[in-house]
Amino acid sequence: MSFIDDIKSRYKSGNIVEKLIYINLAIFIVTLFTSVFQELYKGDVNFIVKWFSLDDRFSTLLTKPWTIISYGFLHAGFLHILFNLITLYFIGNLFIDYFTQKQLLTFYVLGTLFGGVFFMLSHNYFPLFEGNNLPLVGASAGISAIFIGITTYIPNYQLKVRFIGFVKLWHFAAIWISLDLLGLSGGNAGGHFAHLGGSLFGFLYVNKASNKEIKIWDKISSLFTIQKKPLKTVYKSAKKTVKTNQKSSLNQQQIDAILDKISKSGYDTLTKAEKDFLFKQGRK
């Protein structure tokens, strides 16, 4: 199998997070080669960046409406795309543990849209941006929507960090938001406004869903709930039925306690006995 065939196979078998990473990498590589080719002929700005990055002028958006989304698949440099895709890989895979892959794509696209709107509004409102006409590129707004969305859903989920220990997800999100707020007066203030727009979308979307009482432990608990089947006429011993009901009740209470612990602290905090018990119940 050739290298290209291997890449195609990995792309087809990958989840939505991996597909987004491959797409962003492919566009980045094509953009790099385009820049090299244009520089040989002393061309102007890379035509891919020119046609797919987001300009801060509303008049330009009318002629290139796709740029409100397409900018989220472009990157300014190697470190830019590296940081974004590493974050997308870890946060994105955590996200699809609790939501669907389709929902992750929705967060990415609509977070990018919200980020673009915030970028344009900030550039046309604050005097800071007068005379500054730098286009917007980067997946950070979409990634921010995913990051803040999953944090809003499971804020107390804990991640194990080397040399530090377990850190709650909302602590990482607080640092993420703080860096964007501190960057509003810097050279990339427009980009930070875009990040905040994506973050706001992620928070509002999940917060609205939470108000409808969608709880993750309810979904997980349903995996262990015995589905009702058509009634059959059978004769059982009364004592045996009571014992069975008591055992089922105790098992369900233990399952609920373990699932509650997972929702608060993460799966890694379970003891071996709790993991074994949960595994055995799941196979019944």
C-alpha positions in Angstrom: 0.0 0.0 0.0 1.4 3.4 -1.0 1.7 6.4 1.4 -1.3 8.1 -0.3 -3.4 5.0 0.0 -2.5 4.7 3.6 -3.6 8.3 4.3 -6.9 7.7 2.4 -7.5 4.6 4.5 -6.8 6.4 7.8 -9.0 9.2 6.8 -12.0 7.0 5.9 -11.6 4.9 9.1 -11.0 7.9 11.4 -13.6 9.7 13.5 -14.7 13.3 12.9 -11.8 14.7 15.0 -9.3 12.9 12.9 -11.0 13.9 9.7 -10.9 17.6 10.7 -7.2 17.2 11.5 -6.5 15.7 8.1 -8.5 18.4 6.3 -6.7 21.2 8.1 -3.3 19.6 7.4 -4.1 19.1 3.7 -5.2 22.7 3.3 -2.1 24.0 5.2 0.2 22.0 3.0 -1.5 23.2 -0.2 -1.3 26.8 1.0 2.4 26.4 1.7 3.1 25.1 -1.8 1.0 27.8 -3.3 3.0 30.5 -1.5 6.2 29.0 -2.7 4.9 28.9 -6.3 3.6 32.5 -6.2 6.8 33.8 -4.7 8.8 32.4 -7.7 6.7 34.7 -9.9 6.7 37.5 -7.4 3.0 37.2 -6.8 0.9 39.1 -4.3 -0.8 37.5 -1.2 -1.4 33.8 -1.5 -4.6 33.5 -3.5 -6.0 30.8 -1.2 -5.6 33.1 1.8 -7.0 36.0 -0.2 -10.1 34.2 -1.3 -10.8 32.1 1.9 -9.6 34.2 4.8 -12.1 36.5 6.6 -11.9 40.2 5.9 -13.2 42.7 8.6 -15.2 44.7 6.0 -18.9 43.8 5.7 -18.8 44.8 2.0 -16.2 42.1 1.4 -18.4 39.5 3.2 -21.2 40.2 0.7 -19.0 39.3 -2.2 -17.3 36.3 -0.4 -19.9 35.0 2.1 -18.1 31.6 2.4 -15.2 33.3 4.2 -17.2 33.4 7.4 -16.6 29.7 7.6 -13.7 28.9 5.4 -11.2 31.0 7.4 -11.5 28.3 10.1 -9.6 25.9 8.0 -6.6 28.2 7.3 -3.6 28.8 9.4 -0.9 31.4 9.5 2.1 29.2 10.3 3.4 25.8 11.6 3.2 26.7 15.3 -0.3 28.0 14.8 -1.7 24.9 13.2 0.3 22.6 15.6 -1.1 24.1 18.7 -4.7 24.1 17.3 -4.6 20.5 16.1 -3.1 19.2 19.3 -5.9 20.9 21.3 -8.5 19.7 18.8 -7.3 16.1 19.1 -7.4 15.9 22.9 -10.5 18.1 23.6 -12.3 16.7 20.5 -12.0 13.1 21.5 -13.2 14.0 25.0 -16.2 15.8 23.5 -17.3 12.8 21.4 -17.2 10.6 24.5 -20.3 12.6 25.6 -21.8 13.9 22.4 -22.1 12.7 18.8 -19.6 13.2 16.0 -22.2 15.2 14.2 -22.6 17.5 17.1 -18.8 18.1 17.2 -18.9 19.2 13.6 -21.8 21.5 14.4 -19.8 23.1 17.3 -16.8 23.5 15.0 -18.7 25.1 12.2 -21.0 27.3 14.3 -18.2 28.2 16.7 -16.2 29.4 13.6 -19.3 31.4 12.5 -19.7 33.1 15.9 -16.0 33.8 16.0 -16.1 35.4 12.6 -19.0 37.6 13.6 -17.2 38.7 16.8 -14.1 39.5 14.8 -16.0 41.7 12.3 -18.0 43.5 15.0 -14.9 44.2 17.1 -12.9 45.5 14.1 -15.8 47.9 13.1 -16.5 49.1 16.6 -13.3 49.6 18.6 -10.9 52.4 17.7 -8.0 50.0 18.4 -8.5 48.5 14.9 -8.5 51.7 12.9 -6.2 51.2 9.9 -5.7 47.5 10.8 -6.9 45.4 8.0 -5.4 42.0 8.8 -7.5 39.0 7.6 -8.6 36.4 10.1 -7.5 32.7 9.8 -7.4 29.8 12.2 -9.5 27.0 13.7 -9.3 28.5 17.2 -12.8 29.8 17.3 -14.3 26.4 16.4 -12.0 24.6 18.9 -13.0 27.2 21.6 -16.6 26.3 21.0 -15.8 22.6 21.5 -13.6 23.2 24.5 -16.0 25.5 26.4 -19.0 23.4 25.4 -17.6 20.2 26.9 -16.4 22.1 29.9 -19.8 23.5 30.5 -21.2 20.0 30.4 -18.7 18.3 32.7 -16.9 21.1 34.5 -15.6 18.9 37.3 -14.1 16.2 35.0 -10.5 15.8 36.0 -7.5 15.4 33.7 -4.2 13.9 34.9 -1.3 16.2 34.3 2.3 15.0 34.7 4.1 16.5 37.8 0.9 18.2 38.9 -1.8 15.5 39.3 -5.5 15.8 38.6 -6.8 19.1 37.4 -10.4 19.9 36.8 -11.5 20.7 33.2 -12.9 24.1 34.2 -9.5 25.2 35.5 -8.1 24.7 32.0 -11.0 26.5 30.5 -10.6 29.5 32.9 -6.9 29.8 31.8 -8.0 29.5 28.1 -10.5 32.4 28.5 -8.2 34.5 30.6 -5.5 34.4 27.9 -8.0 35.6 25.3 -9.2 38.4 27.6 -5.6 39.5 28.2 -4.9 39.4 24.5 -7.6 41.8 23.6 -5.2 44.7 23.7 -2.4 42.9 21.8 -1.4 42.6 18.2 -3.8 39.7 17.6 -6.8 41.3 19.4 -9.1 40.4 16.5 -8.2 36.8 16.8 -8.9 36.8 20.5 -12.3 38.3 19.9 -13.0 35.4 17.5 -11.9 32.9 20.2 -14.3 34.5 22.7 -17.1 34.4 20.1 -16.6 30.6 19.7 -16.4 30.1 23.5 -19.7 32.0 23.9 -21.4 29.8 21.4 -20.2 26.7 23.1 -21.3 27.9 26.5 -24.8 29.1 25.4 -25.5 26.0 23.3 -24.7 23.5 26.1 -26.2 25.6 28.8 -29.5 25.6 26.9 -29.3 21.9 26.5 -28.6 21.5 30.3 -31.7 23.5 31.1 -33.7 20.8 29.3 -32.3 18.4 31.9 -30.1 16.4 29.6 -27.7 14.7 32.0 -24.8 12.4 31.0 -25.2 10.0 33.9 -28.8 9.5 32.8 -27.7 8.4 29.4 -25.0 6.1 30.8 -27.4 4.7 33.3 -29.8 3.7 30.6 -27.1 1.3 29.2 -27.5 -0.7 32.4 -31.3 -0.5 32.6 -33.1 -3.8 31.8 -35.5 -3.2 28.9 -39.1 -4.1 29.5 -40.3 -7.2 27.5 -43.8 -8.6 26.8 -45.2 -10.1 30.0 -45.2 -13.9 30.3 -47.3 -16.0 32.6 -44.9 -17.8 34.9 -45.0 -18.9 38.5 -42.2 -17.9 40.8 -41.4 -18.4 44.4 -42.3 -15.2 46.4 -39.1 -15.5 48.5 -36.9 -15.8 45.4 -38.6 -12.7 43.8 -38.0 -10.6 46.9 -34.3 -11.6 47.0 -33.8 -10.9 43.3 -35.5 -7.5 43.7 -33.3 -6.6 46.7 -30.1 -7.6 44.8 -31.1 -5.6 41.7 -31.9 -2.6 43.9 -28.5 -2.8 45.6 -26.7 -3.2 42.2 -28.5 -0.2 40.8 -27.6 1.9 43.8 -23.9 1.0 43.4 -24.1 1.7 39.6 -25.6 5.1 40.3 -22.9 5.9 42.8 -20.1 4.9 40.4 -21.6 6.9 37.5 -22.0 9.9 39.7 -18.3 9.6 40.6 -17.4 9.4 36.9 -19.4 12.5 36.1 -17.7 14.5 38.8 -14.1 13.2 38.7 -13.6 11.1 35.6 -13.3 7.4 34.9 -9.6 7.3 35.9 -10.5 8.0 39.5 -12.4 4.7 39.9 -10.8 1.9 41.9 -10.1 -1.4 40.3 -13.0 -3.0 42.1 -15.4 -0.3 40.9 -14.2 -0.7 37.3 -14.6 -4.5 37.5 -18.1 -4.2 38.9 -19.1 -1.7 36.2 -17.7 -4.0 33.5 -19.5 -7.1 34.8 -22.8 -5.2 35.0 -22.4 -3.9 31.5 -22.1 -7.4 30.2 -25.3 -8.7 31.7 
